[in-house]
Amino acid sequence: QVVYVTASLPYCVLIIYLIRGLTLHGAVNGLIYMFTPKLEQLSNPKTWISAATQIFFSLGLGFGSLIAYASYNESSNNCERHAIIVSLINSTTSIFASIVTFSIYGFKATFNYESCVNKVILLLMNAFDLEEGSLTADNLNDMKGYLMATHPQEYAQLLPQLKNCSLEDELDTAVQGTGLAFIVYSEAIKNMEVPQLYSVLYFVMLLMLGIGSMLGNTAAILTPMTDSRVIGAHFPKEVISG
């Protein structure tokens, strides 16, 4: 019964995040980045190693949890059909979660890019005493070239403080693993409206996913011990699993 909660609650949270994420400013940039293929990566062995690692871990292959779950099925059960269904659900969930992740990641990258541009604009306006509104994000590069040509010495002094703002660079600074879960998401959430609500939802989702994974790993240990009568069938499993 616990699995019903740990398996369904993350989907509910992901749906909430999907609705919120797609309405964020810059979410489209993240989705475009996600669905833009980089075919040259197919020749990189590390890409295939990462993909194999992800799919084996995602499906739980080699951990024994699937075998433990399958032991409760009837002998006439269609394992081939269930294997296909589980694989399709797993792939669909991965794509669904990726859309949520990259929409929020696009918001974070766009926010950082626009903050960088605004800082550069403010720095140039104060340094060269420009009129308000004369320097915008659209004409920033042109104005940089103009100021460098007309005020070379002053511009050279400011050059170490001028950051090269690029949305593509912000999107390329992807973080994997725990960095994505605890750093990128946290930075993005704090810039949303009502960040406390989305923080609670997100970390509750992580907690449910962790509990669900541990239940499968625990079942892989307890089931063979119970079947081999090392542990009595009436022995409370909660005592062992904690």
LUMGUGU-203016 format. One record per atom (N, C-alpha, C): x negated, y negated, z negated. Coordinates in steps of 0.2 Angstrom, whole numbers, padded with zeros to 4 digits, always signed. Example, Ala and Ser with C-alpha at 12.3 -4.5 7.8 and 13.67 -1.06 7.14 Angstrom:
2
-0066+0028-0039-0062+0022-0039-0066+0016-0039-0064+0011-0035-0068+0005-0036-0064+0000-0039
This chain:
242
-0004+0006+0000+0000+0000+0000-0004-0006+0000-0010-0006-0003-0015-0012-0003-0017-0013+0004-0018-0008+0008-0020-0009+0015-0015-0013+0019-0009-0013+0018-0004-0017+0021-0005-0024+0020-0007-0026+0014-0009-0033+0012-0015-0035+0015-0021-0031+0014-0027-0033+0017-0028-0033+0024-0023-0029+0028-0024-0029+0035-0019-0034+0038-0014-0036+0035-0009-0040+0038-0010-0048+0036-0013-0049+0030-0014-0056+0028-0019-0059+0032-0025-0056+0034-0029-0060+0039-0026-0062+0045-0022-0058+0048-0018-0060+0054-0014-0066+0053-0011-0066+0047-0006-0072+0046-0011-0079+0045-0016-0078+0042-0021-0084+0041-0024-0086+0048-0026-0081+0052-0028-0082+0059-0023-0086+0063-0017-0084+0063-0012-0087+0066-0011-0095+0064-0011-0096+0058-0011-0103+0055-0017-0107+0057-0023-0104+0057-0029-0107+0060-0029-0108+0067-0026-0104+0071-0025-0104+0078-0021-0111+0080-0015-0111+0076-0011-0117+0078-0014-0123+0076-0018-0123+0070-0021-0129+0068-0027-0131+0072-0031-0125+0074-0037-0126+0078-0036-0129+0085-0030-0127+0088-0029-0129+0095-0027-0136+0095-0025-0139+0089-0022-0146+0089-0028-0151+0087-0034-0148+0085-0039-0152+0083-0043-0156+0089-0045-0162+0088-0049-0165+0093-0055-0162+0095-0056-0160+0101-0062-0157+0104-0062-0149+0104-0056-0146+0102-0055-0139+0102-0056-0136+0109-0054-0140+0114-0054-0138+0121-0062-0137+0123-0066-0142+0121-0073-0141+0122-0076-0134+0120-0074-0132+0114-0076-0126+0111-0073-0120+0115-0067-0120+0118-0064-0115+0122-0067-0115+0129-0069-0120+0131-0072-0120+0138-0079-0117+0137-0083-0119+0132-0089-0116+0130-0089-0108+0129-0083-0106+0126-0082-0099+0125-0081-0095+0131-0077-0098+0136-0075-0094+0142-0079-0096+0148-0085-0100+0147-0089-0101+0152-0095-0095+0152-0095-0091+0157-0100-0085+0157-0107-0087+0158-0111-0084+0155-0118-0085+0156-0121-0078+0159-0120-0077+0165-0122-0071+0168-0129-0069+0167-0134-0074+0166-0141-0072+0166-0142-0068+0159-0137-0069+0154-0138-0065+0148-0137-0058+0149-0134-0055+0154-0133-0048+0155-0140-0045+0157-0145-0048+0159-0151-0045+0160-0156-0045+0153-0153-0048+0148-0157-0048+0142-0155-0042+0137-0160-0038+0136-0158-0032+0132-0155-0034+0125-0157-0040+0122-0155-0041+0115-0147-0042+0116-0145-0045+0121-0137-0045+0122-0134-0039+0121-0136-0034+0124-0133-0027+0124-0134-0024+0117-0140-0025+0114-0141-0023+0107-0136-0026+0102-0135-0033+0103-0130-0036+0099-0123-0034+0100-0121-0033+0106-0115-0030+0108-0113-0023+0105-0118-0019+0106-0117-0012+0103-0117-0012+0096-0121-0016+0092-0121-0017+0085-0114-0019+0083-0111-0024+0086-0105-0027+0084-0099-0022+0085-0099-0019+0091-0093-0014+0092-0094-0008+0088-0100-0006+0086-0100+0000+0081-0098-0002+0074-0100-0008+0072-0098-0010+0066-0091-0012+0065-0088-0015+0071-0081-0017+0071-0076-0011+0071-0078-0006+0074-0074+0000+0074-0075+0005+0068-0081+0003+0065-0082+0007+0059-0085+0014+0060-0088+0015+0066-0091+0021+0068-0097+0023+0064-0098+0029+0062-0104+0031+0059-0103+0030+0051-0098+0027+0049-0097+0026+0041-0093+0031+0038-0089+0035+0042-0085+0040+0039-0078+0038+0037-0077+0032+0038-0070+0030+0036-0065+0032+0041-0066+0032+0047-0061+0035+0052-0060+0042+0051-0065+0046+0050-0064+0053+0049-0060+0054+0042-0061+0050+0037-0057+0051+0031-0050+0049+0032-0049+0044+0036-0042+0042+0038-0039+0048+0042-0043+0050+0047-0040+0055+0052-0038+0062+0048-0041+0063+0042-0040+0070+0039-0033+0070+0036-0030+0064+0036-0023+0064+0033-0018+0065+0039-0020+0065+0045-0015+0066+0051-0013+0074+0051-0008+0075+0055-0006+0082+0057-0011+0084+0062-0011+0091+0062-0016+0094+0067-0014+0093+0074-0007+0092+0075-0005+0091+0082-0005+0083+0084-0008+0079+0080-0009+0072+0081-0013+0071+0088-0011+0066+0092-0014+0064+0098-0020+0059+0096-0025+0062+0095-0031+0058+0093-0034+0054+0098-0033+0056+0105-0036+0052+0110-0031+0046+0111-0025+0047+0111-0021+0041+0111-0022+0036+0106-0023+0038+0100-0024+0034+0094-0031+0030+0095-0036+0034+0097-0042+0031+0098-0042+0025+0103-0038+0026+0109-0037+0021+0114-0033+0015+0111-0028+0016+0107-0024+0011+0104-0029+0007+0099-0032+0010+0095-0037+0007+0090-0042+0002+0093-0045+0005+0099-0050+0001+0102-0047-0005+0106-0041-0004+0108-0038-0010+0111-0036-0015+0106-0033-0013+0101-0031-0018+0095-0038-0021+0093-0043-0018+0092-0049-0021+0089-0052-0026+0094-0052-0024+0101-0054-0029+0106-0050-0035+0106-0043-0034+0106-0038-0040+0106-0039-0044+0100-0040-0041+0094-0042-0045+0088-0048-0049+0088-0053-0046+0091-0060-0049+0092-0059-0056+0096-0055-0055+0102-0054-0061+0106-0050-0066+0103-0045-0064+0099-0040-0068+0096-0044-0072+0091-0048-0069+0087-0052-0072+0082-0058-0077+0085-0060-0075+0091-0065-0079+0094-0062-0086+0096-0056-0085+0099-0052-0091+0101-0052-0096+0095-0050-0093+0089-0049-0097+0083-0056-0100+0081-0061-0096+0081-0068-0099+0079-0070-0104+0084-0070-0103+0090-0072-0108+0095-0068-0114+0095-0062-0114+0094-0058-0120+0094-0060-0125+0088-0061-0121+0082-0064-0125+0076-0071-0127+0078-0075-0123+0081-0082-0124+0082-0082-0130+0087-0078-0130+0092-0078-0136+0097-0076-0143+0093-0071-0142+0088-0070-0148+0084-0076-0151+0081-0080-0146+0077-0086-0148+0074-0091-0151+0078-0092-0148+0084-0097-0150+0089-0095-0157+0091-0089-0158+0093-0086-0165+0095-0087-0170+0090-0085-0168+0084-0086-0173+0078-0093-0175+0077-0098-0170+0077-0105-0172+0077-0107-0176+0082-0105-0175+0088-0107-0178+0094-0105-0186+0094-0099-0187+0092-0096-0193+0092-0099-0197+0086-0100-0194+0081-0104-0197+0075-0111-0200+0077-0114-0196+0081-0121-0197+0083-0120-0203+0088-0116-0203+0093-0115-0209+0098-0113-0215+0094-0109-0215+0089-0107-0221+0086-0113-0224+0082-0117-0220+0079-0123-0222+0075-0128-0225+0080-0129-0223+0086-0133-0226+0091-0130-0232+0093-0124-0233+0095-0121-0239+0097-0121-0244+0092-0120-0242+0085-0121-0247+0080-0128-0250+0079-0133-0245+0080-0140-0247+0080-0142-0252+0085-0140-0250+0091-0141-0255+0097-0138-0262+0097-0132-0262+0094-0128-0268+0094-0131-0273+0088-0134-0270+0083-0137-0274+0078-0144-0276+0080-0147-0272+0083-0154-0273+0085-0154-0279+0091-0150-0278+0095-0150-0283+0101-0145-0288+0101-0141-0288+0095-0136-0293+0094-0131-0293+0100-0128-0288+0102-0123-0287+0107-0116-0288+0105-0112-0291+0109-0105-0292+0108-0101-0286+0106-0097-0286+0102-0093-0280+0100-0089-0278+0106-0089-0272+0107-0085-0269+0113-0089-0269+0119-0095-0272+0120-0099-0272+0126-0102-0265+0127-0103-0262+0121-0107-0255+0122-0102-0250+0119-0101-0245+0124-0096-0239+0122-0100-0233+0124-0096-0227+0122-0099-0221+0124-0099-0220+0131-0095-0223+0135-0095-0222+0142-0101-0225+0146-0103-0231+0143-0109-0235+0147-0115-0234+0142-0115-0230+0138-0121-0230+0133-0128-0228+0137-0128-0223+0141-0134-0222+0145-0136-0227+0149-0131-0231+0153-0133-0236+0157-0136-0242+0153-0133-0243+0147-0135-0249+0143-0142-0247+0140-0143-0241+0139-0150-0239+0136-0155-0241+0142-0154-0239+0148-0158-0241+0153-0159-0248+0154-0154-0252+0154-0154-0259+0155-0158-0262+0149-0157-0260+0143-0161-0263+0137-0168-0261+0137-0170-0255+0140-0177-0253+0140-0180-0257+0145-0177-0259+0151-0180-0263+0156-0181-0270+0154-0176-0273+0151-0176-0280+0149-0179-0282+0142-0179-0277+0138-0183-0278+0131-0187-0272+0130-0192-0271+0133-0196-0265+0132-0199-0264+0126-0202-0270+0123-0205-0269+0116-0200-0268+0111-0195-0271+0111-0190-0270+0105-0187-0263+0106-0186-0261+0112-0183-0254+0113-0188-0249+0111-0194-0250+0112-0199-0245+0110-0200-0244+0103-0199-0250+0099-0199-0249+0092-0193-0246+0089-0187-0246+0093-0181-0242+0091-0181-0235+0093-0185-0233+0097-0185-0227+0101-0185-0221+0096-0189-0221+0090-0189-0216+0086-0183-0215+0082-0179-0220+0081-0172-0220+0078-0167-0218+0082-0168-0218+0089-0162-0217+0094-0162-0209+0095-0157-0206+0093-0156-0199+0094-0153-0198+0101-0155-0192+0103-0152-0190+0110-0146-0186+0109-0140-0189+0109-0134-0186+0108-0131-0182+0114-0130-0176+0113-0127-0171+0118-0122-0167+0115-0116-0166+0118-0111-0162+0116-0114-0155+0118-0117-0154+0123-0119-0147+0125-0124-0144+0120-0129-0149+0117-0133-0147+0112-0130-0145+0106-0125-0148+0104-0121-0147+0098-0118-0140+0099-0115-0139+0105-0112-0132+0106-0117-0126+0106-0123-0128+0108-0128-0123+0109-0131-0121+0102-0130-0125+0097-0133-0123+0090-0128-0119+0086-0127-0113+0089-0122-0108+0086-0126-0105+0081-0122-0103+0075-0125-0100+0070-0121-0093+0069-0125-0088+0068-0122-0081+0068-0122-0078+0060-0117-0073+0060-0117-0070+0053-0114-0074+0048-0118-0073+0042-0115-0077+0036-0116-0085+0037-0120-0087+0041-0121-0094+0043-0115-0097+0046-0112-0093+0050-0105-0095+0054-0100-0095+0049-0099-0090+0044-0094-0089+0040-0094-0094+0034-0100-0096+0032-0100-0100+0026-0103-0107+0027-0106-0108+0033-0109-0115+0034-0105-0119+0039-0104-0116+0045-0101-0119+0051-0094-0120+0049-0090-0115+0047-0083-0116+0045-0082-0121+0039-0087-0121+0034-0086-0125+0029-0087-0132+0031-0092-0134+0035-0093-0140+0038-0087-0143+0042-0084-0138+0046-0078-0140+0050-0072-0141+0046-0071-0137+0041-0065-0138+0037-0065-0144+0033-0071-0146+0030-0071-0152+0026-0069-0159+0030-0069-0158+0037-0067-0164+0041-0060-0164+0043-0056-0158+0041-0049-0158+0043-0045-0161+0038-0039-0162+0040-0034-0165+0035-0032-0159+0030-0031-0161+0024-0030-0156+0018-0035-0151+0018-0041-0152+0018-0047-0147+0018-0046-0142+0012-0043-0144+0007-0043-0139+0001-0038-0133+0003-0033-0134+0007-0028-0129+0009-0032-0124+0013-0035-0127+0019-0038-0123+0023-0044-0119+0021-0047-0122+0016-0053-0118+0012-0050-0112+0008-0045-0113+0005-0042-0108+0001-0040-0102+0006-0036-0104+0011-0034-0099+0016-0040-0095+0019-0045-0099+0021-0050-0095+0024-0054-0091+0019-0055-0093+0013-0059-0088+0009-0055-0082+0006-0048-0083+0006-0044-0078+0004-0044-0073+0010-0044-0075+0016-0044-0071+0022-0051-0067+0021-0056-0070+0020-0063-0066+0019-0063-0061+0014-0059-0063+0008-0059-0058+0003-0055-0052+0005-0049-0053+0008-0045-0048+0010-0049-0043+0015-0052-0046+0020-0056-0042+0025-0062-0038+0021-0065-0041+0016-0070-0037+0012-0067-0032+0008-0061-0033+0005-0058-0027+0001-0056-0022+0006-0053-0024+0012-0051-0019+0017-0056-0014+0019-0062-0017+0020-0068-0014+0023-0070-0009+0017-0070-0011+0011-0073-0007+0005-0068-0001+0004-0062-0002+0005-0057+0003+0004-0058+0009+0009-0060+0007+0015-0062+0012+0020-0068+0016+0018-0073+0012+0016-0080+0015+0014-0079+0020+0008-0074+0017+0003-0073+0021-0003-0069+0028-0001-0064+0027+0004-0061+0033+0006-0065+0038+0010-0071+0036+0013-0075+0040+0016-0079+0044+0011-0080+0042+0005-0083+0045+0000-0079+0050-0004-0073+0047-0006-0068+0051-0011-0065+0056-0007-0063+0055-0001-0059+0061+0003-0063+0067+0003-0069+0068+0005-0072+0074+0005-0073+0077-0002-0075+0073-0006-0075+0075-0013-0069+0078-0016-0063+0075-0014-0057+0078-0016-0055+0084-0013-0057+0084-0006-0055+0090-0002-0059+0096-0004-0066+0095-0006-0070+0100-0009-0069+0102-0016-0064+0099-0019-0063+0100-0026-0068+0098-0031-0073+0094-0029-0078+0091-0033-0074+0086-0038-0069+0083-0036-0065+0079-0040-0058+0082-0040-0054+0082-0045-0048+0085-0045-0043+0080-0041-0038+0083-0038-0033+0079-0034-0029+0074-0039-0028+0076-0045-0025+0071-0049-0029+0066-0053-0036+0067-0052-0040+0062-0055-0039+0055-0052-0038+0050-0056-0037+0043-0054-0042+0040-0050-0041+0039-0043-0047+0037-0039-0049+0030-0041-0044+0026-0044-0046+0019-0046-0052+0019-0051-0053+0024-0055-0058+0025-0060-0065+0025-0056-0065+0028-0050-0071+0029-0047-0072+0023-0042-0067+0021-0039-0068+0015-0034-0068+0008-0038-0067+0008-0044-0067+0002-0048-0061-0003-0047
